[in-house]
Amino acid sequence: MPLIHLSSNQNLKSPKALGDLFESITGAILLDTKLDVDEVWRIFELLLPPIVTLEKLELPPYRELREFCTSKRYFVKD
């Protein structure tokens, strides 16, 4: 099985602040719903469609590479 060494530095296409924003909103909803994950998903299913669609969705290059390596059964070491 080939070994590929990847740096943890990722070149993401979305700003870090956007990810942080969604993480904060998710945490707040989770706390407000007394840790009801199903309710969090229900709310996000309403919030995400205008922002995230399959046509707009792009994997970060690092993740895309990792998924490709996994599909080919390459061992990836961080």
mmJSON file of the N, C-alpha and C atoms, coordinates in Angstrom:
{"data_MODEL":{"atom_site":{
"group_PDB":["ATOM","ATOM","ATOM","ATOM","ATOM","ATOM","ATOM","ATOM","ATOM","ATOM","ATOM","ATOM","ATOM","ATOM","ATOM","ATOM","ATOM","ATOM","ATOM","ATOM","ATOM","ATOM","ATOM","ATOM","ATOM","ATOM","ATOM","ATOM","ATOM","ATOM","ATOM","ATOM","ATOM","ATOM","ATOM","ATOM","ATOM","ATOM","ATOM","ATOM","ATOM","ATOM","ATOM","ATOM","ATOM","ATOM","ATOM","ATOM","ATOM","ATOM","ATOM","ATOM","ATOM","ATOM","ATOM","ATOM","ATOM","ATOM","ATOM","ATOM","ATOM","ATOM","ATOM","ATOM","ATOM","ATOM","ATOM","ATOM","ATOM","ATOM","ATOM","ATOM","ATOM","ATOM","ATOM","ATOM","ATOM","ATOM","ATOM","ATOM","ATOM","ATOM","ATOM","ATOM","ATOM","ATOM","ATOM","ATOM","ATOM","ATOM","ATOM","ATOM","ATOM","ATOM","ATOM","ATOM","ATOM","ATOM","ATOM","ATOM","ATOM","ATOM","ATOM","ATOM","ATOM","ATOM","ATOM","ATOM","ATOM","ATOM","ATOM","ATOM","ATOM","ATOM","ATOM","ATOM","ATOM","ATOM","ATOM","ATOM","ATOM","ATOM","ATOM","ATOM","ATOM","ATOM","ATOM","ATOM","ATOM","ATOM","ATOM","ATOM","ATOM","ATOM","ATOM","ATOM","ATOM","ATOM","ATOM","ATOM","ATOM","ATOM","ATOM","ATOM","ATOM","ATOM","ATOM","ATOM","ATOM","ATOM","ATOM","ATOM","ATOM","ATOM","ATOM","ATOM","ATOM","ATOM","ATOM","ATOM","ATOM","ATOM","ATOM","ATOM","ATOM","ATOM","ATOM","ATOM","ATOM","ATOM","ATOM","ATOM","ATOM","ATOM","ATOM","ATOM","ATOM","ATOM","ATOM","ATOM","ATOM","ATOM","ATOM","ATOM","ATOM","ATOM","ATOM","ATOM","ATOM","ATOM","ATOM","ATOM","ATOM","ATOM","ATOM","ATOM","ATOM","ATOM","ATOM","ATOM","ATOM","ATOM","ATOM","ATOM","ATOM","ATOM","ATOM","ATOM","ATOM","ATOM","ATOM","ATOM","ATOM","ATOM","ATOM","ATOM","ATOM","ATOM","ATOM","ATOM","ATOM","ATOM","ATOM","ATOM","ATOM","ATOM","ATOM","ATOM","ATOM","ATOM","ATOM","ATOM","ATOM","ATOM"],
"id":[1,2,3,4,5,6,7,8,9,10,11,12,13,14,15,16,17,18,19,20,21,22,23,24,25,26,27,28,29,30,31,32,33,34,35,36,37,38,39,40,41,42,43,44,45,46,47,48,49,50,51,52,53,54,55,56,57,58,59,60,61,62,63,64,65,66,67,68,69,70,71,72,73,74,75,76,77,78,79,80,81,82,83,84,85,86,87,88,89,90,91,92,93,94,95,96,97,98,99,100,101,102,103,104,105,106,107,108,109,110,111,112,113,114,115,116,117,118,119,120,121,122,123,124,125,126,127,128,129,130,131,132,133,134,135,136,137,138,139,140,141,142,143,144,145,146,147,148,149,150,151,152,153,154,155,156,157,158,159,160,161,162,163,164,165,166,167,168,169,170,171,172,173,174,175,176,177,178,179,180,181,182,183,184,185,186,187,188,189,190,191,192,193,194,195,196,197,198,199,200,201,202,203,204,205,206,207,208,209,210,211,212,213,214,215,216,217,218,219,220,221,222,223,224,225,226,227,228,229,230,231,232,233,234],
"type_symbol":["N","C","C","N","C","C","N","C","C","N","C","C","N","C","C","N","C","C","N","C","C","N","C","C","N","C","C","N","C","C","N","C","C","N","C","C","N","C","C","N","C","C","N","C","C","N","C","C","N","C","C","N","C","C","N","C","C","N","C","C","N","C","C","N","C","C","N","C","C","N","C","C","N","C","C","N","C","C","N","C","C","N","C","C","N","C","C","N","C","C","N","C","C","N","C","C","N","C","C","N","C","C","N","C","C","N","C","C","N","C","C","N","C","C","N","C","C","N","C","C","N","C","C","N","C","C","N","C","C","N","C","C","N","C","C","N","C","C","N","C","C","N","C","C","N","C","C","N","C","C","N","C","C","N","C","C","N","C","C","N","C","C","N","C","C","N","C","C","N","C","C","N","C","C","N","C","C","N","C","C","N","C","C","N","C","C","N","C","C","N","C","C","N","C","C","N","C","C","N","C","C","N","C","C","N","C","C","N","C","C","N","C","C","N","C","C","N","C","C","N","C","C","N","C","C","N","C","C","N","C","C","N","C","C"],
"label_atom_id":["N","CA","C","N","CA","C","N","CA","C","N","CA","C","N","CA","C","N","CA","C","N","CA","C","N","CA","C","N","CA","C","N","CA","C","N","CA","C","N","CA","C","N","CA","C","N","CA","C","N","CA","C","N","CA","C","N","CA","C","N","CA","C","N","CA","C","N","CA","C","N","CA","C","N","CA","C","N","CA","C","N","CA","C","N","CA","C","N","CA","C","N","CA","C","N","CA","C","N","CA","C","N","CA","C","N","CA","C","N","CA","C","N","CA","C","N","CA","C","N","CA","C","N","CA","C","N","CA","C","N","CA","C","N","CA","C","N","CA","C","N","CA","C","N","CA","C","N","CA","C","N","CA","C","N","CA","C","N","CA","C","N","CA","C","N","CA","C","N","CA","C","N","CA","C","N","CA","C","N","CA","C","N","CA","C","N","CA","C","N","CA","C","N","CA","C","N","CA","C","N","CA","C","N","CA","C","N","CA","C","N","CA","C","N","CA","C","N","CA","C","N","CA","C","N","CA","C","N","CA","C","N","CA","C","N","CA","C","N","CA","C","N","CA","C","N","CA","C","N","CA","C","N","CA","C","N","CA","C","N","CA","C","N","CA","C","N","CA","C","N","CA","C"],
"label_alt_id":[null,null,null,null,null,null,null,null,null,null,null,null,null,null,null,null,null,null,null,null,null,null,null,null,null,null,null,null,null,null,null,null,null,null,null,null,null,null,null,null,null,null,null,null,null,null,null,null,null,null,null,null,null,null,null,null,null,null,null,null,null,null,null,null,null,null,null,null,null,null,null,null,null,null,null,null,null,null,null,null,null,null,null,null,null,null,null,null,null,null,null,null,null,null,null,null,null,null,null,null,null,null,null,null,null,null,null,null,null,null,null,null,null,null,null,null,null,null,null,null,null,null,null,null,null,null,null,null,null,null,null,null,null,null,null,null,null,null,null,null,null,null,null,null,null,null,null,null,null,null,null,null,null,null,null,null,null,null,null,null,null,null,null,null,null,null,null,null,null,null,null,null,null,null,null,null,null,null,null,null,null,null,null,null,null,null,null,null,null,null,null,null,null,null,null,null,null,null,null,null,null,null,null,null,null,null,null,null,null,null,null,null,null,null,null,null,null,null,null,null,null,null,null,null,null,null,null,null,null,null,null,null,null,null],
"label_comp_id":["MET","MET","MET","PRO","PRO","PRO","LEU","LEU","LEU","ILE","ILE","ILE","HIS","HIS","HIS","LEU","LEU","LEU","SER","SER","SER","SER","SER","SER","ASN","ASN","ASN","GLN","GLN","GLN","ASN","ASN","ASN","LEU","LEU","LEU","LYS","LYS","LYS","SER","SER","SER","PRO","PRO","PRO","LYS","LYS","LYS","ALA","ALA","ALA","LEU","LEU","LEU","GLY","GLY","GLY","ASP","ASP","ASP","LEU","LEU","LEU","PHE","PHE","PHE","GLU","GLU","GLU","SER","SER","SER","ILE","ILE","ILE","THR","THR","THR","GLY","GLY","GLY","ALA","ALA","ALA","ILE","ILE","ILE","LEU","LEU","LEU","LEU","LEU","LEU","ASP","ASP","ASP","THR","THR","THR","LYS","LYS","LYS","LEU","LEU","LEU","ASP","ASP","ASP","VAL","VAL","VAL","ASP","ASP","ASP","GLU","GLU","GLU","VAL","VAL","VAL","TRP","TRP","TRP","ARG","ARG","ARG","ILE","ILE","ILE","PHE","PHE","PHE","GLU","GLU","GLU","LEU","LEU","LEU","LEU","LEU","LEU","LEU","LEU","LEU","PRO","PRO","PRO","PRO","PRO","PRO","ILE","ILE","ILE","VAL","VAL","VAL","THR","THR","THR","LEU","LEU","LEU","GLU","GLU","GLU","LYS","LYS","LYS","LEU","LEU","LEU","GLU","GLU","GLU","LEU","LEU","LEU","PRO","PRO","PRO","PRO","PRO","PRO","TYR","TYR","TYR","ARG","ARG","ARG","GLU","GLU","GLU","LEU","LEU","LEU","ARG","ARG","ARG","GLU","GLU","GLU","PHE","PHE","PHE","CYS","CYS","CYS","THR","THR","THR","SER","SER","SER","LYS","LYS","LYS","ARG","ARG","ARG","TYR","TYR","TYR","PHE","PHE","PHE","VAL","VAL","VAL","LYS","LYS","LYS","ASP","ASP","ASP"],
"label_asym_id":["A","A","A","A","A","A","A","A","A","A","A","A","A","A","A","A","A","A","A","A","A","A","A","A","A","A","A","A","A","A","A","A","A","A","A","A","A","A","A","A","A","A","A","A","A","A","A","A","A","A","A","A","A","A","A","A","A","A","A","A","A","A","A","A","A","A","A","A","A","A","A","A","A","A","A","A","A","A","A","A","A","A","A","A","A","A","A","A","A","A","A","A","A","A","A","A","A","A","A","A","A","A","A","A","A","A","A","A","A","A","A","A","A","A","A","A","A","A","A","A","A","A","A","A","A","A","A","A","A","A","A","A","A","A","A","A","A","A","A","A","A","A","A","A","A","A","A","A","A","A","A","A","A","A","A","A","A","A","A","A","A","A","A","A","A","A","A","A","A","A","A","A","A","A","A","A","A","A","A","A","A","A","A","A","A","A","A","A","A","A","A","A","A","A","A","A","A","A","A","A","A","A","A","A","A","A","A","A","A","A","A","A","A","A","A","A","A","A","A","A","A","A","A","A","A","A","A","A","A","A","A","A","A","A"],
"label_entity_id":["1","1","1","1","1","1","1","1","1","1","1","1","1","1","1","1","1","1","1","1","1","1","1","1","1","1","1","1","1","1","1","1","1","1","1","1","1","1","1","1","1","1","1","1","1","1","1","1","1","1","1","1","1","1","1","1","1","1","1","1","1","1","1","1","1","1","1","1","1","1","1","1","1","1","1","1","1","1","1","1","1","1","1","1","1","1","1","1","1","1","1","1","1","1","1","1","1","1","1","1","1","1","1","1","1","1","1","1","1","1","1","1","1","1","1","1","1","1","1","1","1","1","1","1","1","1","1","1","1","1","1","1","1","1","1","1","1","1","1","1","1","1","1","1","1","1","1","1","1","1","1","1","1","1","1","1","1","1","1","1","1","1","1","1","1","1","1","1","1","1","1","1","1","1","1","1","1","1","1","1","1","1","1","1","1","1","1","1","1","1","1","1","1","1","1","1","1","1","1","1","1","1","1","1","1","1","1","1","1","1","1","1","1","1","1","1","1","1","1","1","1","1","1","1","1","1","1","1","1","1","1","1","1","1"],
"label_seq_id":[1,1,1,2,2,2,3,3,3,4,4,4,5,5,5,6,6,6,7,7,7,8,8,8,9,9,9,10,10,10,11,11,11,12,12,12,13,13,13,14,14,14,15,15,15,16,16,16,17,17,17,18,18,18,19,19,19,20,20,20,21,21,21,22,22,22,23,23,23,24,24,24,25,25,25,26,26,26,27,27,27,28,28,28,29,29,29,30,30,30,31,31,31,32,32,32,33,33,33,34,34,34,35,35,35,36,36,36,37,37,37,38,38,38,39,39,39,40,40,40,41,41,41,42,42,42,43,43,43,44,44,44,45,45,45,46,46,46,47,47,47,48,48,48,49,49,49,50,50,50,51,51,51,52,52,52,53,53,53,54,54,54,55,55,55,56,56,56,57,57,57,58,58,58,59,59,59,60,60,60,61,61,61,62,62,62,63,63,63,64,64,64,65,65,65,66,66,66,67,67,67,68,68,68,69,69,69,70,70,70,71,71,71,72,72,72,73,73,73,74,74,74,75,75,75,76,76,76,77,77,77,78,78,78],
"pdbx_PDB_ins_code":[null,null,null,null,null,null,null,null,null,null,null,null,null,null,null,null,null,null,null,null,null,null,null,null,null,null,null,null,null,null,null,null,null,null,null,null,null,null,null,null,null,null,null,null,null,null,null,null,null,null,null,null,null,null,null,null,null,null,null,null,null,null,null,null,null,null,null,null,null,null,null,null,null,null,null,null,null,null,null,null,null,null,null,null,null,null,null,null,null,null,null,null,null,null,null,null,null,null,null,null,null,null,null,null,null,null,null,null,null,null,null,null,null,null,null,null,null,null,null,null,null,null,null,null,null,null,null,null,null,null,null,null,null,null,null,null,null,null,null,null,null,null,null,null,null,null,null,null,null,null,null,null,null,null,null,null,null,null,null,null,null,null,null,null,null,null,null,null,null,null,null,null,null,null,null,null,null,null,null,null,null,null,null,null,null,null,null,null,null,null,null,null,null,null,null,null,null,null,null,null,null,null,null,null,null,null,null,null,null,null,null,null,null,null,null,null,null,null,null,null,null,null,null,null,null,null,null,null,null,null,null,null,null,null],
"Cartn_x":[0.849,0.0,0.902,0.801,1.645,1.393,2.399,2.316,2.442,1.492,1.534,1.552,2.493,2.581,2.022,1.007,0.375,0.566,0.778,0.893,-0.494,-0.564,-1.856,-2.313,-1.453,-1.859,-2.796,-3.99,-4.988,-5.302,-5.523,-5.941,-7.439,-8.238,-9.679,-10.246,-11.343,-11.955,-12.949,-13.393,-14.312,-13.553,-13.946,-13.243,-13.458,-12.42,-12.498,-13.623,-13.854,-14.899,-16.273,-16.518,-17.802,-17.984,-16.935,-16.995,-17.191,-16.487,-16.629,-18.052,-18.643,-20.012,-20.998,-20.898,-21.793,-21.568,-20.319,-20.019,-20.65,-20.567,-21.158,-22.676,-23.276,-24.736,-25.179,-24.47,-24.804,-24.717,-23.658,-23.494,-24.606,-24.978,-26.046,-27.38,-27.68,-28.934,-28.921,-27.793,-27.67,-27.932,-27.374,-27.605,-29.055,-29.613,-31.003,-31.996,-31.65,-32.563,-32.254,-31.43,-31.044,-30.431,-29.486,-28.698,-29.539,-30.591,-31.444,-30.884,-30.067,-29.391,-30.404,-31.504,-32.522,-33.11,-33.304,-33.826,-32.797,-31.538,-30.478,-30.507,-30.597,-30.654,-31.9,-33.033,-34.269,-34.104,-33.489,-33.277,-32.287,-31.189,-30.194,-30.713,-31.612,-32.208,-33.006,-33.497,-34.2,-33.217,-32.111,-31.15,-30.213,-29.794,-28.733,-29.11,-30.299,-30.558,-30.278,-30.567,-30.212,-28.695,-27.954,-26.513,-25.739,-26.101,-25.364,-26.282,-25.889,-26.588,-25.543,-25.981,-25.034,-24.233,-24.847,-24.152,-23.043,-23.252,-22.29,-21.236,-21.519,-20.655,-19.339,-18.246,-16.918,-16.154,-15.521,-14.693,-13.392,-12.871,-11.537,-10.558,-9.556,-8.628,-8.008,-7.66,-7.057,-8.026,-9.284,-10.276,-10.531,-10.604,-10.821,-9.692,-8.454,-7.308,-7.391,-7.744,-7.855,-8.923,-10.071,-11.138,-10.718,-10.003,-9.5,-8.535,-7.603,-6.627,-7.327,-8.335,-9.083,-9.785,-10.366,-11.076,-10.125,-8.852,-7.851,-7.072,-7.469,-6.824,-5.368,-5.062,-3.74,-3.77,-2.664,-2.559,-2.044,-2.764,-2.384,-1.959,-0.752,-0.243,-0.114,-0.755,-0.659,0.654],
"Cartn_y":[-1.174,0.0,1.247,2.148,3.334,4.28,5.013,5.974,7.374,8.238,9.621,10.488,11.403,12.292,13.651,14.119,15.398,16.368,17.603,18.657,18.976,19.422,19.784,21.162,21.903,23.196,22.961,23.531,23.333,24.67,24.652,25.845,25.739,26.218,26.097,27.201,26.892,27.863,28.76,28.382,29.233,29.898,31.123,31.808,31.103,31.123,30.492,31.102,32.384,33.055,32.453,32.015,31.412,30.09,29.275,28.019,28.268,29.272,29.626,30.081,30.828,31.315,30.151,29.205,28.051,27.203,27.083,26.326,26.997,28.305,29.044,28.925,29.069,28.957,27.548,26.547,25.166,24.934,25.432,25.287,25.967,27.161,27.896,27.164,26.681,25.946,24.663,23.98,22.738,22.989,24.055,24.382,24.794,25.601,26.051,24.901,23.863,22.727,21.607,21.92,20.94,19.688,19.924,18.882,17.965,18.5,17.737,17.859,16.872,16.902,16.879,16.151,16.107,17.492,18.261,19.619,20.515,20.348,21.122,20.845,19.56,19.211,19.792,19.75,20.292,21.772,22.501,23.943,24.189,23.437,23.641,23.243,22.272,21.918,23.089,23.964,25.164,26.285,26.371,27.462,27.25,26.028,25.772,25.842,25.388,25.342,26.622,27.812,28.971,29.195,28.681,28.928,27.771,26.551,25.361,24.493,24.296,23.368,22.429,21.33,20.398,21.066,22.016,22.699,23.62,24.187,25.125,24.439,23.217,22.527,22.114,22.53,22.12,21.62,20.486,19.978,20.75,21.029,21.608,20.644,21.147,20.268,19.189,19.523,18.549,17.394,17.729,16.687,15.852,16.519,15.794,14.787,15.2,14.313,13.143,13.432,12.363,11.352,11.838,10.926,10.097,10.723,9.983,8.887,9.243,8.269,7.125,7.45,6.424,5.492,6.066,5.232,4.294,4.7,3.875,2.999,3.089,2.338,2.72,3.988,4.503,4.912,4.704,5.102,6.537,7.431,8.832,9.123,9.647,9.976,11.492,12.067,13.52,13.866],
"Cartn_z":[0.0,0.0,0.0,-1.001,-1.068,0.11,0.488,1.581,0.999,1.325,0.887,2.133,2.232,3.382,2.981,3.709,3.398,4.544,4.212,5.222,5.761,6.997,7.57,7.09,6.391,5.845,4.675,4.769,3.735,3.086,1.794,1.077,0.835,1.768,1.686,0.803,0.09,-0.799,-0.083,1.097,1.834,2.98,3.31,4.398,5.731,6.551,7.87,8.692,8.532,9.301,9.015,7.778,7.446,8.186,8.213,8.966,10.444,10.97,12.386,12.697,11.776,11.961,12.053,11.126,11.159,12.401,12.817,14.031,15.246,15.321,16.448,16.46,15.282,15.192,15.601,15.112,15.451,16.953,17.567,19.017,19.787,19.34,20.024,19.905,18.702,18.51,19.329,19.345,20.111,21.596,22.123,23.543,23.786,22.881,23.049,22.973,22.227,22.077,23.071,24.059,25.088,24.462,23.527,22.858,21.96,21.377,20.464,19.042,18.658,17.36,16.211,16.38,15.325,15.067,16.115,15.958,15.269,15.589,14.929,13.425,13.047,11.62,10.956,11.667,11.103,10.79,11.704,11.505,10.376,10.346,9.297,7.92,7.87,6.58,6.007,6.863,6.405,6.046,6.773,6.571,5.384,5.149,4.187,2.707,2.288,0.846,0.057,0.567,-0.253,-0.34,0.644,0.71,0.095,0.467,0.034,-0.813,-2.048,-2.933,-3.522,-4.099,-4.698,-5.814,-6.522,-7.604,-7.068,-5.892,-5.304,-4.446,-4.037,-3.097,-3.74,-3.145,-3.581,-2.365,-2.515,-1.43,-1.391,-0.202,-0.129,-0.797,-1.5,-2.22,-1.343,-0.111,0.801,1.064,1.337,1.607,0.354,-0.793,-2.039,-2.275,-2.006,-2.159,-1.183,0.07,1.072,0.673,0.192,-0.208,-1.422,-2.353,-3.507,-3.056,-2.172,-1.673,-0.946,-0.163,0.552,-0.434,-1.473,-2.451,-3.192,-3.318,-3.991,-3.004,-1.733,-0.643,-0.435,-0.671,-0.334,1.134,1.825,3.219,3.248,3.913,4.002,5.429,5.578,6.913,7.01,8.022,8.243,8.884],
"occupancy":[1.0,1.0,1.0,1.0,1.0,1.0,1.0,1.0,1.0,1.0,1.0,1.0,1.0,1.0,1.0,1.0,1.0,1.0,1.0,1.0,1.0,1.0,1.0,1.0,1.0,1.0,1.0,1.0,1.0,1.0,1.0,1.0,1.0,1.0,1.0,1.0,1.0,1.0,1.0,1.0,1.0,1.0,1.0,1.0,1.0,1.0,1.0,1.0,1.0,1.0,1.0,1.0,1.0,1.0,1.0,1.0,1.0,1.0,1.0,1.0,1.0,1.0,1.0,1.0,1.0,1.0,1.0,1.0,1.0,1.0,1.0,1.0,1.0,1.0,1.0,1.0,1.0,1.0,1.0,1.0,1.0,1.0,1.0,1.0,1.0,1.0,1.0,1.0,1.0,1.0,1.0,1.0,1.0,1.0,1.0,1.0,1.0,1.0,1.0,1.0,1.0,1.0,1.0,1.0,1.0,1.0,1.0,1.0,1.0,1.0,1.0,1.0,1.0,1.0,1.0,1.0,1.0,1.0,1.0,1.0,1.0,1.0,1.0,1.0,1.0,1.0,1.0,1.0,1.0,1.0,1.0,1.0,1.0,1.0,1.0,1.0,1.0,1.0,1.0,1.0,1.0,1.0,1.0,1.0,1.0,1.0,1.0,1.0,1.0,1.0,1.0,1.0,1.0,1.0,1.0,1.0,1.0,1.0,1.0,1.0,1.0,1.0,1.0,1.0,1.0,1.0,1.0,1.0,1.0,1.0,1.0,1.0,1.0,1.0,1.0,1.0,1.0,1.0,1.0,1.0,1.0,1.0,1.0,1.0,1.0,1.0,1.0,1.0,1.0,1.0,1.0,1.0,1.0,1.0,1.0,1.0,1.0,1.0,1.0,1.0,1.0,1.0,1.0,1.0,1.0,1.0,1.0,1.0,1.0,1.0,1.0,1.0,1.0,1.0,1.0,1.0,1.0,1.0,1.0,1.0,1.0,1.0,1.0,1.0,1.0,1.0,1.0,1.0,1.0,1.0,1.0,1.0,1.0,1.0],
"B_iso_or_equiv":[0.0,0.0,0.0,0.0,0.0,0.0,0.0,0.0,0.0,0.0,0.0,0.0,0.0,0.0,0.0,0.0,0.0,0.0,0.0,0.0,0.0,0.0,0.0,0.0,0.0,0.0,0.0,0.0,0.0,0.0,0.0,0.0,0.0,0.0,0.0,0.0,0.0,0.0,0.0,0.0,0.0,0.0,0.0,0.0,0.0,0.0,0.0,0.0,0.0,0.0,0.0,0.0,0.0,0.0,0.0,0.0,0.0,0.0,0.0,0.0,0.0,0.0,0.0,0.0,0.0,0.0,0.0,0.0,0.0,0.0,0.0,0.0,0.0,0.0,0.0,0.0,0.0,0.0,0.0,0.0,0.0,0.0,0.0,0.0,0.0,0.0,0.0,0.0,0.0,0.0,0.0,0.0,0.0,0.0,0.0,0.0,0.0,0.0,0.0,0.0,0.0,0.0,0.0,0.0,0.0,0.0,0.0,0.0,0.0,0.0,0.0,0.0,0.0,0.0,0.0,0.0,0.0,0.0,0.0,0.0,0.0,0.0,0.0,0.0,0.0,0.0,0.0,0.0,0.0,0.0,0.0,0.0,0.0,0.0,0.0,0.0,0.0,0.0,0.0,0.0,0.0,0.0,0.0,0.0,0.0,0.0,0.0,0.0,0.0,0.0,0.0,0.0,0.0,0.0,0.0,0.0,0.0,0.0,0.0,0.0,0.0,0.0,0.0,0.0,0.0,0.0,0.0,0.0,0.0,0.0,0.0,0.0,0.0,0.0,0.0,0.0,0.0,0.0,0.0,0.0,0.0,0.0,0.0,0.0,0.0,0.0,0.0,0.0,0.0,0.0,0.0,0.0,0.0,0.0,0.0,0.0,0.0,0.0,0.0,0.0,0.0,0.0,0.0,0.0,0.0,0.0,0.0,0.0,0.0,0.0,0.0,0.0,0.0,0.0,0.0,0.0,0.0,0.0,0.0,0.0,0.0,0.0,0.0,0.0,0.0,0.0,0.0,0.0,0.0,0.0,0.0,0.0,0.0,0.0],
"pdbx_formal_charge":[null,null,null,null,null,null,null,null,null,null,null,null,null,null,null,null,null,null,null,null,null,null,null,null,null,null,null,null,null,null,null,null,null,null,null,null,null,null,null,null,null,null,null,null,null,null,null,null,null,null,null,null,null,null,null,null,null,null,null,null,null,null,null,null,null,null,null,null,null,null,null,null,null,null,null,null,null,null,null,null,null,null,null,null,null,null,null,null,null,null,null,null,null,null,null,null,null,null,null,null,null,null,null,null,null,null,null,null,null,null,null,null,null,null,null,null,null,null,null,null,null,null,null,null,null,null,null,null,null,null,null,null,null,null,null,null,null,null,null,null,null,null,null,null,null,null,null,null,null,null,null,null,null,null,null,null,null,null,null,null,null,null,null,null,null,null,null,null,null,null,null,null,null,null,null,null,null,null,null,null,null,null,null,null,null,null,null,null,null,null,null,null,null,null,null,null,null,null,null,null,null,null,null,null,null,null,null,null,null,null,null,null,null,null,null,null,null,null,null,null,null,null,null,null,null,null,null,null,null,null,null,null,null,null],
"auth_seq_id":[1,1,1,2,2,2,3,3,3,4,4,4,5,5,5,6,6,6,7,7,7,8,8,8,9,9,9,10,10,10,11,11,11,12,12,12,13,13,13,14,14,14,15,15,15,16,16,16,17,17,17,18,18,18,19,19,19,20,20,20,21,21,21,22,22,22,23,23,23,24,24,24,25,25,25,26,26,26,27,27,27,28,28,28,29,29,29,30,30,30,31,31,31,32,32,32,33,33,33,34,34,34,35,35,35,36,36,36,37,37,37,38,38,38,39,39,39,40,40,40,41,41,41,42,42,42,43,43,43,44,44,44,45,45,45,46,46,46,47,47,47,48,48,48,49,49,49,50,50,50,51,51,51,52,52,52,53,53,53,54,54,54,55,55,55,56,56,56,57,57,57,58,58,58,59,59,59,60,60,60,61,61,61,62,62,62,63,63,63,64,64,64,65,65,65,66,66,66,67,67,67,68,68,68,69,69,69,70,70,70,71,71,71,72,72,72,73,73,73,74,74,74,75,75,75,76,76,76,77,77,77,78,78,78],
"auth_comp_id":["MET","MET","MET","PRO","PRO","PRO","LEU","LEU","LEU","ILE","ILE","ILE","HIS","HIS","HIS","LEU","LEU","LEU","SER","SER","SER","SER","SER","SER","ASN","ASN","ASN","GLN","GLN","GLN","ASN","ASN","ASN","LEU","LEU","LEU","LYS","LYS","LYS","SER","SER","SER","PRO","PRO","PRO","LYS","LYS","LYS","ALA","ALA","ALA","LEU","LEU","LEU","GLY","GLY","GLY","ASP","ASP","ASP","LEU","LEU","LEU","PHE","PHE","PHE","GLU","GLU","GLU","SER","SER","SER","ILE","ILE","ILE","THR","THR","THR","GLY","GLY","GLY","ALA","ALA","ALA","ILE","ILE","ILE","LEU","LEU","LEU","LEU","LEU","LEU","ASP","ASP","ASP","THR","THR","THR","LYS","LYS","LYS","LEU","LEU","LEU","ASP","ASP","ASP","VAL","VAL","VAL","ASP","ASP","ASP","GLU","GLU","GLU","VAL","VAL","VAL","TRP","TRP","TRP","ARG","ARG","ARG","ILE","ILE","ILE","PHE","PHE","PHE","GLU","GLU","GLU","LEU","LEU","LEU","LEU","LEU","LEU","LEU","LEU","LEU","PRO","PRO","PRO","PRO","PRO","PRO","ILE","ILE","ILE","VAL","VAL","VAL","THR","THR","THR","LEU","LEU","LEU","GLU","GLU","GLU","LYS","LYS","LYS","LEU","LEU","LEU","GLU","GLU","GLU","LEU","LEU","LEU","PRO","PRO","PRO","PRO","PRO","PRO","TYR","TYR","TYR","ARG","ARG","ARG","GLU","GLU","GLU","LEU","LEU","LEU","ARG","ARG","ARG","GLU","GLU","GLU","PHE","PHE","PHE","CYS","CYS","CYS","THR","THR","THR","SER","SER","SER","LYS","LYS","LYS","ARG","ARG","ARG","TYR","TYR","TYR","PHE","PHE","PHE","VAL","VAL","VAL","LYS","LYS","LYS","ASP","ASP","ASP"],
"auth_asym_id":["A","A","A","A","A","A","A","A","A","A","A","A","A","A","A","A","A","A","A","A","A","A","A","A","A","A","A","A","A","A","A","A","A","A","A","A","A","A","A","A","A","A","A","A","A","A","A","A","A","A","A","A","A","A","A","A","A","A","A","A","A","A","A","A","A","A","A","A","A","A","A","A","A","A","A","A","A","A","A","A","A","A","A","A","A","A","A","A","A","A","A","A","A","A","A","A","A","A","A","A","A","A","A","A","A","A","A","A","A","A","A","A","A","A","A","A","A","A","A","A","A","A","A","A","A","A","A","A","A","A","A","A","A","A","A","A","A","A","A","A","A","A","A","A","A","A","A","A","A","A","A","A","A","A","A","A","A","A","A","A","A","A","A","A","A","A","A","A","A","A","A","A","A","A","A","A","A","A","A","A","A","A","A","A","A","A","A","A","A","A","A","A","A","A","A","A","A","A","A","A","A","A","A","A","A","A","A","A","A","A","A","A","A","A","A","A","A","A","A","A","A","A","A","A","A","A","A","A","A","A","A","A","A","A"],
"auth_atom_id":["N","CA","C","N","CA","C","N","CA","C","N","CA","C","N","CA","C","N","CA","C","N","CA","C","N","CA","C","N","CA","C","N","CA","C","N","CA","C","N","CA","C","N","CA","C","N","CA","C","N","CA","C","N","CA","C","N","CA","C","N","CA","C","N","CA","C","N","CA","C","N","CA","C","N","CA","C","N","CA","C","N","CA","C","N","CA","C","N","CA","C","N","CA","C","N","CA","C","N","CA","C","N","CA","C","N","CA","C","N","CA","C","N","CA","C","N","CA","C","N","CA","C","N","CA","C","N","CA","C","N","CA","C","N","CA","C","N","CA","C","N","CA","C","N","CA","C","N","CA","C","N","CA","C","N","CA","C","N","CA","C","N","CA","C","N","CA","C","N","CA","C","N","CA","C","N","CA","C","N","CA","C","N","CA","C","N","CA","C","N","CA","C","N","CA","C","N","CA","C","N","CA","C","N","CA","C","N","CA","C","N","CA","C","N","CA","C","N","CA","C","N","CA","C","N","CA","C","N","CA","C","N","CA","C","N","CA","C","N","CA","C","N","CA","C","N","CA","C","N","CA","C","N","CA","C","N","CA","C","N","CA","C","N","CA","C","N","CA","C","N","CA","C"],
"pdbx_PDB_model_num":[1,1,1,1,1,1,1,1,1,1,1,1,1,1,1,1,1,1,1,1,1,1,1,1,1,1,1,1,1,1,1,1,1,1,1,1,1,1,1,1,1,1,1,1,1,1,1,1,1,1,1,1,1,1,1,1,1,1,1,1,1,1,1,1,1,1,1,1,1,1,1,1,1,1,1,1,1,1,1,1,1,1,1,1,1,1,1,1,1,1,1,1,1,1,1,1,1,1,1,1,1,1,1,1,1,1,1,1,1,1,1,1,1,1,1,1,1,1,1,1,1,1,1,1,1,1,1,1,1,1,1,1,1,1,1,1,1,1,1,1,1,1,1,1,1,1,1,1,1,1,1,1,1,1,1,1,1,1,1,1,1,1,1,1,1,1,1,1,1,1,1,1,1,1,1,1,1,1,1,1,1,1,1,1,1,1,1,1,1,1,1,1,1,1,1,1,1,1,1,1,1,1,1,1,1,1,1,1,1,1,1,1,1,1,1,1,1,1,1,1,1,1,1,1,1,1,1,1,1,1,1,1,1,1]
}}}
